[in-house]
Amino acid sequence: MTSNHAEQARARKMADALACGIDDAFISQLVERFYSTVRQDDMLGPIFAERIGDWPHHLARMKDFWASIMLESGRFSGNPMRKHIAIGGLDEAHFARWQSLWNQTLDRIAPNAAVADRFREAALRIGESLLTGIKIDRGGLAAISARASS
């Protein structure tokens, strides 16, 4: 019963996403355009250039990631938290820049506001989660507690 409920929820999420204009073609276009911008960015470009040797492979993984998030495709497997923790020096400024470039890309290519908003919100939640994980890894729960009390 639980499995059937989960399958129905995934199917509804996919149908809803498709109905508003989120599909594999849009995800592909978004990922390609966004990472083209990132690669040219003064802050983020060097971080990616140092770590990504096979861009077609990375882009394919990011397309699978976003399809899994937005369409419940289940195509992505991996540990984004571990990958981001391994990048020394990532902080709020990097995530804010990433989000800014993401939003600019959405402003240029999203077929409508609903699509842009869904991708913005998902990226914001993911970024906040990754940043929290990085802070916990670097400073334990005390780093999060100090942030919450300030």
Buried (B, 14 or more C-beta within 10 A) or exposed (E): EEEEEEEEEBEEEBEEBEEBBBBBEBBBBBBBBBBEBBBEBEBBEEBBEEEBEEEEEBBBBBBBBBBBBBBBBEBBEEEBBEEBBEEEEBEEEBBEBBBEBBBEBBEEBBEEEBBBEBBBEBBBEBBEEBBBBBBBBEEEEEBBEEEEEE
